Amino acid sequence: MKKLVCTTSPKEHDADKEAQEFENFNKFVDNKIQKKWLKKPIL
């Protein structure tokens, strides 16, 4: 993954931001699930 500074179009930047937010959301959900199902192994 290469990071481009000031050369990405606004559209690409928005997509990047959305991808990052989606990733953060997934991590948040994973943490929630892991805490809830701590006694169950996650396969």
N, CA, C and O atoms as a GROMACS GRO file, in nm:
protein
  172
    1MET      N    1   0.083  -0.120   0.000
    1MET     CA    2   0.000   0.000   0.000
    1MET      C    3   0.086   0.124   0.000
    1MET      O    4   0.169   0.144   0.089
    2LYS      N    5   0.066   0.207  -0.099
    2LYS     CA    6   0.146   0.330  -0.104
    2LYS      C    7   0.060   0.449  -0.063
    2LYS      O    8  -0.057   0.459  -0.098
    3LYS      N    9   0.122   0.538   0.011
    3LYS     CA   10   0.053   0.657   0.056
    3LYS      C   11   0.095   0.774  -0.032
    3LYS      O   12   0.213   0.806  -0.043
    4LEU      N   13  -0.004   0.837  -0.094
    4LEU     CA   14   0.024   0.954  -0.176
    4LEU      C   15  -0.027   1.076  -0.102
    4LEU      O   16  -0.141   1.078  -0.054
    5VAL      N   17   0.057   1.177  -0.093
    5VAL     CA   18   0.018   1.298  -0.021
    5VAL      C   19  -0.004   1.410  -0.121
    5VAL      O   20   0.085   1.441  -0.201
    6CYS      N   21  -0.121   1.471  -0.117
    6CYS     CA   22  -0.155   1.586  -0.200
    6CYS      C   23  -0.161   1.553  -0.350
    6CYS      O   24  -0.170   1.644  -0.432
    7THR      N   25  -0.156   1.426  -0.386
    7THR     CA   26  -0.162   1.392  -0.528
    7THR      C   27  -0.286   1.310  -0.560
    7THR      O   28  -0.320   1.290  -0.677
    8THR      N   29  -0.355   1.262  -0.455
    8THR     CA   30  -0.476   1.185  -0.479
    8THR      C   31  -0.591   1.280  -0.507
    8THR      O   32  -0.599   1.389  -0.450
    9SER      N   33  -0.680   1.237  -0.594
    9SER     CA   34  -0.798   1.318  -0.622
    9SER      C   35  -0.890   1.314  -0.500
    9SER      O   36  -0.881   1.222  -0.419
   10PRO      N   37  -0.977   1.413  -0.486
   10PRO     CA   38  -1.070   1.414  -0.372
   10PRO      C   39  -1.151   1.285  -0.364
   10PRO      O   40  -1.180   1.235  -0.255
   11LYS      N   41  -1.187   1.231  -0.480
   11LYS     CA   42  -1.266   1.108  -0.482
   11LYS      C   43  -1.187   0.993  -0.420
   11LYS      O   44  -1.238   0.918  -0.338
   12GLU      N   45  -1.061   0.981  -0.460
   12GLU     CA   46  -0.976   0.875  -0.406
   12GLU      C   47  -0.957   0.895  -0.256
   12GLU      O   48  -0.956   0.799  -0.178
   13HIS      N   49  -0.941   1.021  -0.217
   13HIS     CA   50  -0.922   1.051  -0.075
   13HIS      C   51  -1.046   1.010   0.004
   13HIS      O   52  -1.034   0.952   0.112
   14ASP      N   53  -1.164   1.040  -0.049
   14ASP     CA   54  -1.288   1.004   0.019
   14ASP      C   55  -1.299   0.852   0.032
   14ASP      O   56  -1.337   0.801   0.138
   15ALA      N   57  -1.266   0.782  -0.074
   15ALA     CA   58  -1.273   0.636  -0.072
   15ALA      C   59  -1.176   0.582   0.033
   15ALA      O   60  -1.207   0.487   0.105
   16ASP      N   61  -1.059   0.643   0.040
   16ASP     CA   62  -0.958   0.604   0.138
   16ASP      C   63  -1.012   0.623   0.279
   16ASP      O   64  -0.997   0.537   0.366
   17LYS      N   65  -1.076   0.739   0.299
   17LYS     CA   66  -1.130   0.772   0.430
   17LYS      C   67  -1.240   0.673   0.467
   17LYS      O   68  -1.247   0.626   0.581
   18GLU      N   69  -1.325   0.643   0.371
   18GLU     CA   70  -1.434   0.548   0.394
   18GLU      C   71  -1.379   0.411   0.429
   18GLU      O   72  -1.428   0.344   0.520
   19ALA      N   73  -1.276   0.369   0.356
   19ALA     CA   74  -1.214   0.238   0.382
   19ALA      C   75  -1.158   0.235   0.524
   19ALA      O   76  -1.171   0.136   0.595
   20GLN      N   77  -1.094   0.344   0.564
   20GLN     CA   78  -1.035   0.353   0.697
   20GLN      C   79  -1.145   0.346   0.804
   20GLN      O   80  -1.131   0.275   0.903
   21GLU      N   81  -1.254   0.421   0.781
   21GLU     CA   82  -1.364   0.421   0.877
   21GLU      C   83  -1.427   0.283   0.886
   21GLU      O   84  -1.464   0.237   0.994
   22PHE      N   85  -1.439   0.218   0.770
   22PHE     CA   86  -1.497   0.083   0.766
   22PHE      C   87  -1.410  -0.014   0.845
   22PHE      O   88  -1.460  -0.099   0.919
   23GLU      N   89  -1.279   0.000   0.828
   23GLU     CA   90  -1.184  -0.085   0.900
   23GLU      C   91  -1.196  -0.062   1.050
   23GLU      O   92  -1.198  -0.157   1.129
   24ASN      N   93  -1.204   0.066   1.089
   24ASN     CA   94  -1.218   0.099   1.230
   24ASN      C   95  -1.347   0.041   1.287
   24ASN      O   96  -1.350  -0.011   1.398
   25PHE      N   97  -1.454   0.052   1.208
   25PHE     CA   98  -1.584  -0.001   1.250
   25PHE      C   99  -1.576  -0.152   1.269
   25PHE      O  100  -1.629  -0.207   1.366
   26ASN      N  101  -1.509  -0.220   1.175
   26ASN     CA  102  -1.494  -0.365   1.185
   26ASN      C  103  -1.416  -0.404   1.310
   26ASN      O  104  -1.452  -0.500   1.378
   27LYS      N  105  -1.311  -0.328   1.341
   27LYS     CA  106  -1.232  -0.356   1.461
   27LYS      C  107  -1.319  -0.338   1.585
   27LYS      O  108  -1.314  -0.417   1.679
   28PHE      N  109  -1.399  -0.231   1.583
   28PHE     CA  110  -1.488  -0.201   1.695
   28PHE      C  111  -1.587  -0.316   1.716
   28PHE      O  112  -1.609  -0.360   1.828
   29VAL      N  113  -1.646  -0.362   1.606
   29VAL     CA  114  -1.743  -0.473   1.612
   29VAL      C  115  -1.674  -0.600   1.660
   29VAL      O  116  -1.728  -0.674   1.742
   30ASP      N  117  -1.554  -0.626   1.607
   30ASP     CA  118  -1.478  -0.744   1.649
   30ASP      C  119  -1.454  -0.741   1.800
   30ASP      O  120  -1.470  -0.843   1.868
   31ASN      N  121  -1.415  -0.625   1.851
   31ASN     CA  122  -1.389  -0.613   1.995
   31ASN      C  123  -1.516  -0.640   2.074
   31ASN      O  124  -1.513  -0.710   2.176
   32LYS      N  125  -1.627  -0.585   2.027
   32LYS     CA  126  -1.756  -0.606   2.095
   32LYS      C  127  -1.789  -0.755   2.099
   32LYS      O  128  -1.825  -0.809   2.204
   33ILE      N  129  -1.775  -0.820   1.984
   33ILE     CA  130  -1.808  -0.963   1.974
   33ILE      C  131  -1.715  -1.046   2.062
   33ILE      O  132  -1.759  -1.138   2.130
   34GLN      N  133  -1.587  -1.012   2.060
   34GLN     CA  134  -1.490  -1.088   2.139
   34GLN      C  135  -1.521  -1.075   2.288
   34GLN      O  136  -1.508  -1.172   2.363
   35LYS      N  137  -1.561  -0.955   2.330
   35LYS     CA  138  -1.594  -0.936   2.472
   35LYS      C  139  -1.720  -1.014   2.508
   35LYS      O  140  -1.730  -1.073   2.615
   36LYS      N  141  -1.816  -1.013   2.415
   36LYS     CA  142  -1.943  -1.080   2.440
   36LYS      C  143  -1.926  -1.231   2.443
   36LYS      O  144  -1.984  -1.300   2.526
   37TRP      N  145  -1.846  -1.281   2.350
   37TRP     CA  146  -1.828  -1.426   2.338
   37TRP      C  147  -1.690  -1.470   2.386
   37TRP      O  148  -1.629  -1.561   2.330
   38LEU      N  149  -1.642  -1.405   2.490
   38LEU     CA  150  -1.506  -1.431   2.539
   38LEU      C  151  -1.485  -1.578   2.573
   38LEU      O  152  -1.376  -1.631   2.553
   39LYS      N  153  -1.589  -1.644   2.623
   39LYS     CA  154  -1.574  -1.784   2.663
   39LYS      C  155  -1.578  -1.879   2.544
   39LYS      O  156  -1.537  -1.995   2.555
   40LYS      N  157  -1.626  -1.830   2.431
   40LYS     CA  158  -1.630  -1.914   2.310
   40LYS      C  159  -1.508  -1.885   2.226
   40LYS      O  160  -1.471  -1.769   2.209
   41PRO      N  161  -1.443  -1.988   2.171
   41PRO     CA  162  -1.332  -1.962   2.079
   41PRO      C  163  -1.386  -1.908   1.948
   41PRO      O  164  -1.487  -1.955   1.897
   42ILE      N  165  -1.319  -1.809   1.894
   42ILE     CA  166  -1.361  -1.753   1.766
   42ILE      C  167  -1.286  -1.826   1.656
   42ILE      O  168  -1.163  -1.821   1.649
   43LEU      N  169  -1.359  -1.892   1.571
   43LEU     CA  170  -1.298  -1.973   1.465
   43LEU      C  171  -1.296  -1.896   1.335
   43LEU      O  172  -1.248  -1.948   1.234
   0.00000   0.00000   0.00000
